[in-house]
């Protein structure tokens, strides 16, 4: 990939930004006001080998990761896992008064702790940039308080308690993020319910195609791409609105269409299965019985 710089350590990140050496080699809180990227360095892409949790306001440019781009004309919080490509493009018209902070955590800091594994379960590290978390003033104060606790702890004399205290603060930050994302799903209800309508439209369009025998069932990735959302964000949104994941919505649509065919046509069970994109009729029958409580044949007989 052209013009991509890999930053392996937090110390290397500090040097690349003209910052002093970090007080701790595996964790750092960076103030955006201290970053002095000259314009000639843009556009530039980076891959970090550490976790980045950031709250940004008035960034002097645009940021892109995944396939989405966002103008930072208001504050937002986002989460980047190691290995993601981040691209920043200069915007000469953007406000120079950027502010906010970045929490950088190297995976080695989490080694041999429960968080080393559980952090991979927080789906918002896979969200695209346009799915960032928009904080209320009160929520922002909460997050800044946690970040300040982390900063003070690793700036103080490191002792045998420091790592556990910092990790507990990171866990608290991640748990608050879960809560605030749920709030965001709820407060953007009108927009999110429109997403349900779009989901229904995408599924209807897909199942109206004549070549499902070769195409198969729609995948979660396909649905997410059609809706311009990351798979993790879409499933989180749908679970918040309906209690069901994207995969479950796909299955519900399949069962709905199968019931229609079973009750209104003379197609065989195998023909219906292939028409709906199943590779094997047995897989269709198993899913149908799980969802409907009856086998396809038993369901059909109930209409006779």
GISULPE-V490607 format. One record per residue. RES is the residue in one small letter. NEAR is the number of other ideal C-beta (glycine too) atoms within 10 Angstrom. D_LAST is the distance of its C-alpha to the last C-alpha in whole Angstrom. Layout:
res=RES near=NEAR d_last=D_LAST
res=RES near=NEAR d_last=D_LAST
This chain:
res=x near=6 d_last=62
res=x near=4 d_last=65
res=x near=8 d_last=67
res=x near=12 d_last=65
res=x near=12 d_last=67
res=x near=12 d_last=66
res=x near=20 d_last=67
res=x near=13 d_last=67
res=x near=17 d_last=69
res=x near=24 d_last=69
res=x near=17 d_last=73
res=x near=15 d_last=73
res=x near=22 d_last=71
res=x near=19 d_last=74
res=x near=14 d_last=76
res=x near=14 d_last=74
res=x near=14 d_last=74
res=x near=11 d_last=78
res=x near=16 d_last=77
res=x near=8 d_last=79
res=x near=11 d_last=78
res=x near=19 d_last=75
res=x near=13 d_last=76
res=x near=19 d_last=73
res=x near=14 d_last=72
res=x near=20 d_last=69
res=x near=26 d_last=68
res=x near=23 d_last=69
res=x near=20 d_last=69
res=x near=21 d_last=70
res=x near=12 d_last=71
res=x near=17 d_last=70
res=x near=11 d_last=73
res=x near=12 d_last=75
res=x near=15 d_last=73
res=x near=8 d_last=75
res=x near=15 d_last=74
res=x near=8 d_last=76
res=x near=10 d_last=74
res=x near=7 d_last=75
res=x near=11 d_last=73
res=x near=15 d_last=70
res=x near=12 d_last=67
res=x near=17 d_last=67
res=x near=17 d_last=64
res=x near=18 d_last=64
res=x near=16 d_last=62
res=x near=23 d_last=63
res=x near=16 d_last=62
res=x near=23 d_last=62
res=x near=20 d_last=60
res=x near=22 d_last=61
res=x near=22 d_last=60
res=x near=19 d_last=61
res=x near=21 d_last=61
res=x near=20 d_last=63
res=x near=16 d_last=64
res=x near=16 d_last=66
res=x near=23 d_last=66
res=x near=20 d_last=68
res=x near=20 d_last=66
res=x near=18 d_last=62
res=x near=21 d_last=60
res=x near=19 d_last=57
res=x near=20 d_last=55
res=x near=16 d_last=52
res=x near=11 d_last=52
res=x near=16 d_last=52
res=x near=14 d_last=56
res=x near=19 d_last=57
res=x near=11 d_last=60
res=x near=21 d_last=61
res=x near=11 d_last=62
res=x near=10 d_last=61
res=x near=18 d_last=61
res=x near=21 d_last=58
res=x near=21 d_last=57
res=x near=21 d_last=56
res=x near=22 d_last=55
res=x near=24 d_last=56
res=x near=16 d_last=56
res=x near=15 d_last=58
res=x near=10 d_last=58
res=x near=15 d_last=56
res=x near=15 d_last=58
res=x near=18 d_last=60
res=x near=18 d_last=61
res=x near=19 d_last=64
res=x near=13 d_last=65
res=x near=16 d_last=68
res=x near=15 d_last=68
res=x near=8 d_last=71
res=x near=5 d_last=70
res=x near=16 d_last=69
res=x near=13 d_last=70
res=x near=7 d_last=73
res=x near=9 d_last=72
res=x near=16 d_last=69
res=x near=14 d_last=69
res=x near=21 d_last=67
res=x near=19 d_last=67
res=x near=19 d_last=65
res=x near=22 d_last=64
res=x near=22 d_last=65
res=x near=23 d_last=64
res=x near=22 d_last=64
res=x near=14 d_last=61
res=x near=15 d_last=64
res=x near=22 d_last=65
res=x near=20 d_last=62
res=x near=11 d_last=62
res=x near=7 d_last=62
res=x near=16 d_last=60
res=x near=10 d_last=57
res=x near=16 d_last=56
res=x near=14 d_last=57
res=x near=9 d_last=53
res=x near=12 d_last=52
res=x near=20 d_last=53
res=x near=11 d_last=51
res=x near=8 d_last=48
res=x near=17 d_last=49
res=x near=17 d_last=47
res=x near=22 d_last=49
res=x near=20 d_last=51
res=x near=18 d_last=49
res=x near=25 d_last=48
res=x near=20 d_last=50
res=x near=21 d_last=53
res=x near=17 d_last=51
res=x near=23 d_last=49
res=x near=24 d_last=52
res=x near=19 d_last=53
res=x near=15 d_last=54
res=x near=21 d_last=56
res=x near=12 d_last=58
res=x near=8 d_last=61
res=x near=7 d_last=61
res=x near=18 d_last=58
res=x near=17 d_last=61
res=x near=10 d_last=64
res=x near=17 d_last=62
res=x near=21 d_last=61
res=x near=14 d_last=65
res=x near=12 d_last=66
res=x near=17 d_last=64
res=x near=19 d_last=66
res=x near=13 d_last=69
res=x near=15 d_last=69
res=x near=22 d_last=68
res=x near=20 d_last=71
res=x near=11 d_last=73
res=x near=18 d_last=72
res=x near=19 d_last=73
res=x near=11 d_last=76
res=x near=11 d_last=77
res=x near=5 d_last=79
res=x near=13 d_last=76
res=x near=8 d_last=76
res=x near=6 d_last=73
res=x near=9 d_last=71
res=x near=15 d_last=71
res=x near=20 d_last=68
res=x near=10 d_last=66
res=x near=14 d_last=67
res=x near=21 d_last=66
res=x near=20 d_last=63
res=x near=15 d_last=61
res=x near=20 d_last=62
res=x near=22 d_last=60
res=x near=16 d_last=57
res=x near=16 d_last=58
res=x near=20 d_last=58
res=x near=19 d_last=55
res=x near=11 d_last=53
res=x near=15 d_last=54
res=x near=20 d_last=53
res=x near=12 d_last=49
res=x near=11 d_last=50
res=x near=20 d_last=51
res=x near=22 d_last=48
res=x near=13 d_last=46
res=x near=15 d_last=48
res=x near=20 d_last=48
res=x near=18 d_last=44
res=x near=11 d_last=44
res=x near=12 d_last=47
res=x near=14 d_last=46
res=x near=11 d_last=42
res=x near=7 d_last=42
res=x near=10 d_last=43
res=x near=16 d_last=41
res=x near=11 d_last=38
res=x near=11 d_last=38
res=x near=16 d_last=38
res=x near=14 d_last=34
res=x near=9 d_last=34
res=x near=15 d_last=36
res=x near=23 d_last=33
res=x near=12 d_last=30
res=x near=12 d_last=32
res=x near=18 d_last=33
res=x near=20 d_last=29
res=x near=11 d_last=28
res=x near=11 d_last=31
res=x near=18 d_last=30
res=x near=18 d_last=27
res=x near=8 d_last=27
res=x near=11 d_last=29
res=x near=8 d_last=29
res=x near=8 d_last=30
res=x near=17 d_last=29
res=x near=14 d_last=29
res=x near=9 d_last=32
res=x near=12 d_last=33
res=x near=13 d_last=30
res=x near=20 d_last=29
res=x near=22 d_last=32
res=x near=13 d_last=34
res=x near=16 d_last=36
res=x near=12 d_last=39
res=x near=16 d_last=38
res=x near=23 d_last=36
res=x near=19 d_last=39
res=x near=15 d_last=41
res=x near=16 d_last=39
res=x near=18 d_last=40
res=x near=13 d_last=44
res=x near=24 d_last=43
res=x near=23 d_last=44
res=x near=21 d_last=41
res=x near=19 d_last=43
res=x near=21 d_last=43
res=x near=24 d_last=40
res=x near=21 d_last=38
res=x near=24 d_last=41
res=x near=23 d_last=40
res=x near=23 d_last=36
res=x near=16 d_last=37
res=x near=16 d_last=39
res=x near=16 d_last=37
res=x near=13 d_last=33
res=x near=8 d_last=34
res=x near=14 d_last=32
res=x near=16 d_last=34
res=x near=24 d_last=34
res=x near=16 d_last=32
res=x near=15 d_last=29
res=x near=20 d_last=29
res=x near=22 d_last=28
res=x near=17 d_last=25
res=x near=14 d_last=24
res=x near=20 d_last=24
res=x near=22 d_last=22
res=x near=19 d_last=19
res=x near=12 d_last=19
res=x near=16 d_last=19
res=x near=24 d_last=17
res=x near=17 d_last=14
res=x near=11 d_last=14
res=x near=18 d_last=14
res=x near=22 d_last=11
res=x near=12 d_last=9
res=x near=9 d_last=11
res=x near=12 d_last=12
res=x near=7 d_last=12
res=x near=14 d_last=15
res=x near=12 d_last=15
res=x near=19 d_last=16
res=x near=15 d_last=20
res=x near=14 d_last=20
res=x near=22 d_last=18
res=x near=25 d_last=21
res=x near=18 d_last=24
res=x near=18 d_last=23
res=x near=21 d_last=23
res=x near=20 d_last=27
res=x near=23 d_last=26
res=x near=12 d_last=28
res=x near=11 d_last=26
res=x near=16 d_last=22
res=x near=12 d_last=23
res=x near=12 d_last=25
res=x near=24 d_last=22
res=x near=19 d_last=19
res=x near=13 d_last=22
res=x near=19 d_last=23
res=x near=27 d_last=19
res=x near=15 d_last=19
res=x near=10 d_last=22
res=x near=16 d_last=21
res=x near=15 d_last=17
res=x near=9 d_last=18
res=x near=14 d_last=15
res=x near=14 d_last=15
res=x near=24 d_last=13
res=x near=14 d_last=11
res=x near=13 d_last=10
res=x near=18 d_last=10
res=x near=19 d_last=7
res=x near=11 d_last=5
res=x near=10 d_last=6
res=x near=9 d_last=4
res=x near=5 d_last=0
